[in-house]
Amino acid sequence: MATAPPLTTGTDPHATQSIRILSALTEGFPGNFAVQFWNGESWQPNTGPIPFTVVLKHPGAIRAMFWPFDKVGLGEAYIFDDFDIEGDIIAFTGWLRHIVKMAEGRSFWAKLRLLRALRQLPNQKNPRDRSKAGRPVQGDHSIAKDSESISFAYDLSNEFYSLWLDPTMLYSCAYFASPDESLEEAQVRKIDFVCRKLRLKPGEKFVDFGCGWGALVIHAAKHYGVHATGVTLAGEQAKWCERAVDEAGVRERVKIIYSDYRDFSAPGQFDKASSVGMGEHIGIKYLPGFFKKIYECLRPGGVYLHHGIMLRPNTPYPRWTPFARKYVFPNGELHSILVAQNAAVGAGFEIRDMENIRENYVLTLETWVKRLEANREAAVKIVGDVSYRIFRIYMAGATIGFRSGVYALNQVLLAKPEEGGVTGLPLNRLDWYR
């Protein structure tokens, strides 16, 4: 590894102190980047290409980033413009992961020296706009609280989401045939794969819990001939769905219901069911009730596909998760595949298949970030600079979890057997790949 450039003499003392701290945190980092200081000076730890530049806006920026070293401080320092990230923000997350390891792996005395160094910088932060944060309450998944949280997460602005999602407005993991495939192709493949996993047939009744902007129910009705029902608790999404259903010409076969899943009642009325990206909002305590609700909605012989982000078993929440829970998905609560399976079996389901497609979420997130960045000016006009920054750093940061395997993206296929154990499912899944 190349030797870091020496400290410049005669510079701003706060810039010099910031370089000392960054040098300690960056020790052993194999790549390179640049730091641009508020006084026009710059520094880089190594030689070689510079994929990103950290722009420090004031002398207290490094202290704002790392003191106290809590789980949301660095993210807040970015979204409220104590520092900026120019260039490749995905590469920045690689450095960020290195910093966290360095900070957490240090001895008590090394951490104490780092804290003392940080305290020598000015205690300066740009104002925090608390209106940009949700109000997560651990374990509170009352209908009122969930309604508030879902609205915060999904009713921000349909126009904003349309800037960086694909035309079908799918805000969940795509399914790529190759890394260079377009997002549009990969998202259509994802919803079609859900339909094929469920083995939808013309005339069947299909319900999708947490239907988002309606792409799956519309696709299922249009291409598989089912009678589809979408259930959502997001008001703006529901309005979008209604327009999309009319535009797709499937009004006779698609119904959108604005409701909490707990208030939805249709015992034995559906042949197939799905939820794509909804399980993260249910709460571990309420998962058994959620699976029971779906089980009750299905006729005997029915099938349900559960698609969602899950935490690696026996793994604590990663350091970056609380930022997303505060600023993007208040009251979001991840569970592991083991928890999901136990809740599903407890409701009466039989587990028929499980797939982890987490690498696809890395590609999905990277594409979303690029599209968001390409539309920065329009995004800022719609939701403001802070919200733009929230989504940019949260999506970039999430790639760390999916790349490392701390996060999984699981699809679990569940069956409600008829009396005697009959499911009507084929002997294998070869039909999915024809």
For each residue, the residues with C-beta under 8 A, 3 or more apart:
1: 28 30 46
2: 32 46 47 48
3:
4: 23 26 44 45 46
5: 43 44 45
6:
7: 11 16 19 20
8: 11 16 41 43
9:
10:
11: 7 8 15 16 39 41
12: 15 16 37 39 41 59
13: 16 17
14: 17 18 59 60 121 122
15: 11 12 18 19 37 38 39 41 59
16: 7 8 11 12 13 19 20
17: 13 14 20 21 117 120 121
18: 14 15 21 22 35 37 56 59 61 62 121
19: 7 15 16 22 23 35 43
20: 7 16 17 23 24 117
21: 17 18 24 25 62 66 114 117 118 121
22: 18 19 25 26 35 43 45 62
23: 4 19 20 26 27 45
24: 20 21 27 102 114 117
25: 21 22 66 99 102 103 114
26: 4 22 23 29 45 95 98 99 102
27: 23 24 102
28: 1 98 102
29: 26 45 46 95 98
30: 1
31: 46 48 51 91 94 95
32: 2 44 45 46 47 48 49 50 51
33: 44 45 50 51 52 53 54 91 92 95
34: 42 43 44 50 52 53 54
35: 18 19 22 42 43 44 53 54 55 56
36: 40 41 42 53 54 55 56 86
37: 12 15 18 40 41 42 43 56
38: 15 56 57 58 59 61
39: 11 12 15
40: 36 37
41: 8 11 12 15 36 37
42: 34 35 36 37
43: 5 8 19 22 34 35 37
44: 4 5 32 33 34 35 47 50
45: 4 5 22 23 26 29 32 33
46: 1 2 4 29 31 32
47: 2 32 44
48: 2 31 32
49: 32
50: 32 33 34 44 53 87
51: 31 32 33 87 88 91
52: 33 34 85 86 87 88 89 91 92 95
53: 33 34 35 36 50 85 86 87
54: 33 34 35 36 83 84 85 92
55: 35 36 83 84 85 86
56: 18 35 36 37 38 61 62 82 83
57: 38 61 81 82 83 84 126
58: 38 61 82 122 124 126
59: 12 14 15 18 38 121 122 124
60: 14 63 64 82 121 122 123 124 125
61: 18 38 56 57 58 64 65 77 82 83 124
62: 18 21 22 56 65 66 118 121
63: 60 66 67 118 119 121 122 123 124
64: 60 61 67 73 77 82 83 124 125 126
65: 61 62 73 74 77 78 82 83
66: 21 25 62 63 69 73 74 103 114 118
67: 63 64 73 115 118 119
68: 73
69: 66 73 103 115
70: 73
71: 319 320 321 322 323
72: 75 76 322 323 326 327
73: 64 65 66 67 68 69 70 76 77
74: 65 66 77 78 96
75: 72 78 79 320 323 327 393 394 397
76: 72 73 79 80 128 323
77: 61 64 65 73 74 80 82 83 125
78: 65 74 75 81 82 83 84 85 389 393
79: 75 76 132 327 386 389 390 393
80: 76 77 125 126 127 128 129 386
81: 57 78 84 126 385 389
82: 56 57 58 60 61 64 65 77 78 125 126
83: 54 55 56 57 61 64 65 77 78
84: 54 55 57 78 81
85: 52 53 54 55 78 89 92 393
86: 36 52 53 55
87: 50 51 52 53 91 92
88: 51 52 91 92
89: 52 85 92 93 369 373 392 393 396
90: 93 94 366 369 396 399
91: 31 33 51 52 87 88 94 95
92: 33 52 54 85 87 88 89 95 96 396
93: 89 90 96 97 396 397 399 400
94: 31 90 91 97 98
95: 26 29 31 33 52 91 92 98 99
96: 74 92 93 99 100 397 400
97: 93 94 100 101 400
98: 26 28 29 94 95 101 102
99: 25 26 95 96 102 103
100: 96 97 103 104 319
101: 97 98 104 105
102: 24 25 26 27 28 98 99 105 106
103: 25 66 69 99 100 106 111 114
104: 100 101
105: 101 102
106: 102 103 110 111 114
107: 110 111
108: 111 112
109: 112 113
110: 106 107 113 114
111: 103 106 107 108 114 115
112: 108 109 115 116
113: 109 110 116 117
114: 21 24 25 66 103 106 110 111 117 118
115: 67 69 111 112 118 119
116: 112 113 119 120
117: 17 20 21 24 113 114 120 121
118: 21 62 63 66 67 114 115 121
119: 63 67 115 116
120: 17 116 117
121: 14 17 18 21 59 60 62 63 117 118 124
122: 14 58 59 60 63
123: 60 63
124: 58 59 60 61 63 64 121
125: 60 64 77 80 82 128
126: 57 58 64 80 81 82
127: 80
128: 76 80 125
129: 80 132 386
130: 133
131:
132: 79 129 327 386 387 390
133: 130 326 327 330
134: 149 152 153 325 326 327 328 329 330 331
135: 148 330
136: 149 325 326 330 331 332
137: 140 145 331
138:
139: 283 285
140: 137 145 331
141: 145 146 282 283 285 286 331 333
142: 145 146
143: 146 147 260 262 263
144: 147 148
145: 137 140 141 142 148 149 331
146: 141 142 143 149 150 233 260 281 331
147: 143 144 150 151 233 260
148: 135 144 145 151 152 330
149: 134 136 145 146 152 153 281 329 330 331 332
150: 146 147 153 154 155 233 234 281
151: 147 148 154 155 233 234 235
152: 134 148 149 155 156 330
153: 134 149 150 156 234 281 328 329 330 332
154: 150 151 171 212 234 236 237
155: 150 151 152 234 235 236 237
156: 152 153 160 161 383 387
157: 160 161 236 382 383
158: 161 162 169 213 236 237 240
159: 162 163 382
160: 156 157 163 379 382 383 387
161: 156 157 158 164 165 169 171 213
162: 158 159 165 169
163: 159 160 371 372 375 378 379 382
164: 161 368 371 372 375 379
165: 161 162 168 169 170 171 368 371
166: 169 170 174 183 184 187
167: 184
168: 165 184 187 188 191 213 215 219
169: 158 161 162 165 166 212 213 214 215 240 244
170: 165 166 174 187 190 191 212 213 215
171: 154 161 165 212 213 277
172: 190 212 276 277 307
173: 190 277 307 309 357 360 361 364 409
174: 166 170 183 186 187 189 190 360 363 364 367
175: 186 187 189 190 193 357 360
176: 179 181 186 189 360 363 364
177: 181 185 186 189
178: 181
179: 176 363
180:
181: 176 177 178 185 186
182: 185 186
183: 166 174 186 187 364 367 368 371
184: 166 167 168 187 188
185: 177 181 182 188 189
186: 174 175 176 177 181 182 183 189 190 360 363 364
187: 166 168 170 174 175 183 184 190 191 215
188: 168 184 185 191 192 219
189: 174 175 176 177 185 186 192 193
190: 170 172 173 174 175 186 187 193 194
191: 168 170 187 188 194 195 215 216 219 220
192: 188 189 195 196 219 223
193: 175 189 190 196 197 432
194: 190 191 197 198 216 274 276 305 307 411
195: 191 192 198 200 216 219 220 223 224
196: 192 193 199 200 431 432
197: 193 194 305 353 411 413 432
198: 194 195 206 272 274 303 305 413
199: 196 272 303 425 431
200: 195 196 204 206 220 224 226 272
201: 204 224 225 226 271
202: 224 225 226
203: 225 226 227
204: 200 201 224 226 227 271 272
205: 226 227 228 229 269 270 271 272
206: 198 200 217 220 226 227 228 229 270 271 272 273 274
207: 228 229 230 231 266 270 272 273 274 297
208: 211 216 217 220 228 229 230 231 273 274 275 276
209: 231 261 264 273 274 275 278 294
210: 231 232 233 261 275 276 277 278 281
211: 208 214 216 217 230 231 232 237 241 256
212: 154 169 170 171 172 215 216 232 234 237 276 277
213: 158 161 168 169 170 171 237 240 241 244
214: 169 211 217 218 230 237 240 241 244 245 254 256
215: 168 169 170 187 191 212 218 219 244
216: 191 194 195 208 211 212 219 220 230 274 276
217: 206 208 211 214 220 221 228 229 230 241 245 254 256
218: 214 215 221 222 228 244 245 248 250 254
219: 168 188 191 192 195 215 216 222 223 224
220: 191 195 200 206 208 216 217 223 224 226 228
221: 217 218 224 225 226 227 228 248 250 253 254
222: 218 219 248 249 250
223: 192 195 219 220
224: 195 200 201 202 204 219 220 221
225: 201 202 203 221 253
226: 200 201 202 203 204 205 206 220 221 253 272
227: 203 204 205 206 221 253 254
228: 205 206 207 208 217 218 220 221 250 253 254 255
229: 205 206 207 208 217 254 255 256 257 266 270
230: 207 208 211 214 216 217 241 254 255 256 257
231: 207 208 209 210 211 257 259 261 264
232: 210 211 212 237 238 241 256 257 258 259
233: 146 147 150 151 210 258 259 260 261
234: 150 151 153 154 155 212 237 238
235: 151 155 238 239 258
236: 154 155 157 158 239 240
237: 154 155 158 211 212 213 214 232 234 240 241
238: 232 234 235 241 242 256 258
239: 235 236 242 243
240: 158 169 213 214 236 237 243 244
241: 211 213 214 217 230 232 237 238 244 245 256
242: 238 239 245 246 256
243: 239 240 246 247
244: 169 213 214 215 218 240 241 247 248
245: 214 217 218 241 242 248 250 251 254 256
246: 242 243 249 251
247: 243 244
248: 218 221 222 244 245 254
249: 222 246
250: 218 221 222 228 245 253 254
251: 245 246 254
252:
253: 221 225 226 227 228 250
254: 214 217 218 221 227 228 229 230 245 248 250 251
255: 228 229 230
256: 211 214 217 229 230 232 238 241 242 245
257: 229 230 231 232 264
258: 232 233 235 238
259: 231 232 233 263 264
260: 143 146 147 233 263 264
261: 209 210 231 233 264 278 290 293
262: 143 289 293
263: 143 259 260
264: 209 231 257 259 260 261 293 297
265:
266: 207 229 269 270 297
267: 296 297
268: 296 297 298 299 300
269: 205 266 297 299
270: 205 206 207 229 266 273 297 298 299 302
271: 201 204 205 206 298 299 301 302 303
272: 198 199 200 204 205 206 207 226 298 302 303 304
273: 206 207 208 209 270 294 297 298 302 303 304 305
274: 194 198 206 207 208 209 216 304 305 306 307
275: 208 209 210 278 279 294 305 306 307 308
276: 172 194 208 210 212 216 307 308
277: 171 172 173 210 212 280 307 308 309
278: 209 210 261 275 281 282 308
279: 275 282 287 290 306 307 308 309 310 335 340
280: 277 308 309 329 332 333 334
281: 146 149 150 153 210 278 329 331 332 333
282: 141 278 279 286 287 290 333
283: 139 141 286 287 331 333
284: 287 333 335 339
285: 139 141
286: 141 282 283 289 290
287: 279 282 283 284 290 291 335 339 340 343
288: 291 292 343 346 347
289: 262 286 292 293
290: 261 279 282 286 287 293 294 343
291: 287 288 294 295 343 344 346 347 349
292: 288 289 295 296 347 348
293: 261 262 264 289 290 296 297
294: 209 273 275 290 291 297 298 304 347
295: 291 292 298 304 347 348 349 416
296: 267 268 292 293
297: 207 264 266 267 268 269 270 273 293 294
298: 268 270 271 272 273 294 295 302 303 304 416
299: 268 269 270 271 302 416
300: 268 416 417 418 419
301: 271 415 416 417 418 422 423 424
302: 270 271 272 273 298 299 415 416
303: 198 199 271 272 273 298 352 413 414 415 416 423 425
304: 272 273 274 294 295 298 349 413 414 415 416
305: 194 197 198 273 274 275 411 412 413 414
306: 274 275 279 340 344 410 411 412 414
307: 172 173 194 274 275 276 277 279 409 410 411 412
308: 275 276 277 278 279 280 340 409 410
309: 173 277 279 280 334 361 407 408 409
310: 279 334 335 336 337 340 407 408 409 410
311: 315 317 334 335 336 406 407 408
312: 315 336 405 406 407 408
313: 336 337 338
314: 336
315: 311 312 318 336 406
316:
317: 311 321 322 334
318: 315 321 400 401 406 407
319: 71 100 322
320: 71 75 323 324 397 398 400 401
321: 71 317 318 324 325 334 401
322: 71 72 317 319 325 326
323: 71 72 75 76 320 326 327 328 393 394 397
324: 320 321 327 328 329 332 394 397 398
325: 134 136 321 322 328 329 330 331 332
326: 72 133 134 136 322 323 330
327: 72 75 79 132 133 134 323 324 390 394
328: 134 153 323 324 325 332 390 391 394
329: 134 149 153 280 281 324 325 332
330: 133 134 135 136 148 149 152 153 325 326
331: 134 136 137 140 141 145 146 149 281 283 325
332: 136 149 153 280 281 324 325 328 329
333: 141 280 281 282 283 284
334: 280 309 310 311 317 321 407
335: 279 284 287 310 311 339 340
336: 310 311 312 313 314 315 339 340
337: 310 313 340 341 354 356 408 410 412
338: 313 341 342
339: 284 287 335 336 342 343
340: 279 287 306 308 310 335 336 337 343 344 410 412
341: 337 338 344 345 351 354 412
342: 338 339 345 346
343: 287 288 290 291 339 340 346 347
344: 291 306 340 341 347 349 351 412 414
345: 341 342 348 349 350 351
346: 288 291 342 343
347: 288 291 292 294 295 343 344
348: 292 295 345 416
349: 291 295 304 344 345 414 415 416
350: 345 414 415 416 417 423
351: 341 344 345 354 412 413 414
352: 303 413 414 415 423 425
353: 197 411 412 413 429
354: 337 341 351 410 411 412 413
355: 410 411
356: 337 408 409 410
357: 173 175 360 361 409 411
358: 361 362 402 405 407 408 409
359: 362 363 402 403
360: 173 174 175 176 186 357 363 364 409
361: 173 309 357 358 364 365 398 399 402 407 409
362: 358 359 365 366 399 402 403
363: 174 176 179 186 359 360 366 367
364: 173 174 176 183 186 360 361 367 368
365: 361 362 368 369 395 396 398 399 402
366: 90 362 363 369 370 399
367: 174 183 363 364 370 371
368: 164 165 183 364 365 371 372 395
369: 89 90 365 366 372 373 392 395 396
370: 366 367 373 374
371: 163 164 165 183 367 368 374 375
372: 163 164 368 369 375 376 379 388 391 392 395
373: 89 369 370 376 392
374: 370 371
375: 163 164 371 372 378 379
376: 372 373 379 380 388
377: 380 381
378: 163 375 381 382
379: 160 163 164 372 375 376 382 383 387 388 391
380: 376 377 383 384 385 388
381: 377 378
382: 157 159 160 163 378 379
383: 156 157 160 379 380 387 388
384: 380 387 388
385: 81 380 388 389
386: 79 80 129 132 389 390
387: 132 156 160 379 383 384 390 391
388: 372 376 379 380 383 384 385 391 392
389: 78 79 81 385 386 392 393
390: 79 132 327 328 386 387 393 394
391: 328 372 379 387 388 394 395
392: 89 369 372 373 388 389 395 396
393: 75 78 79 85 89 323 389 390 396 397
394: 75 323 324 327 328 390 391 397 398
395: 365 368 369 372 391 392 398 399
396: 89 90 92 93 365 369 392 393 399
397: 75 93 96 320 323 324 393 394 400 401
398: 320 324 361 365 394 395 401 402 407
399: 90 93 361 362 365 366 395 396 402 403
400: 93 96 97 318 320 397 403 404 406
401: 318 320 321 397 398 404 406 407
402: 358 359 361 362 365 398 399 405 406 407 409
403: 359 362 399 400
404: 400 401 407
405: 312 358 402 408
406: 311 312 315 318 400 401 402
407: 309 310 311 312 318 334 358 361 398 401 402 404
408: 309 310 311 312 337 356 358 405
409: 173 307 308 309 310 356 357 358 360 361 402
410: 306 307 308 310 337 340 354 355 356
411: 194 197 305 306 307 353 354 355 357
412: 305 306 307 337 340 341 344 351 353 354
413: 197 198 303 304 305 351 352 353 354
414: 303 304 305 306 344 349 350 351 352
415: 301 302 303 304 349 350 352 423 425
416: 295 298 299 300 301 302 303 304 348 349 350
417: 300 301 350 420 421 422 423
418: 300 301 421 422 423 424
419: 300 422
420: 417
421: 417 418
422: 301 417 418 419
423: 301 303 350 352 415 417 418
424: 301 418
425: 199 303 352 415
426: 429 430 431
427:
428:
429: 353 426 432 433
430: 426 433 434
431: 196 199 426 434
432: 193 196 197 429
433: 429 430
434: 430 431
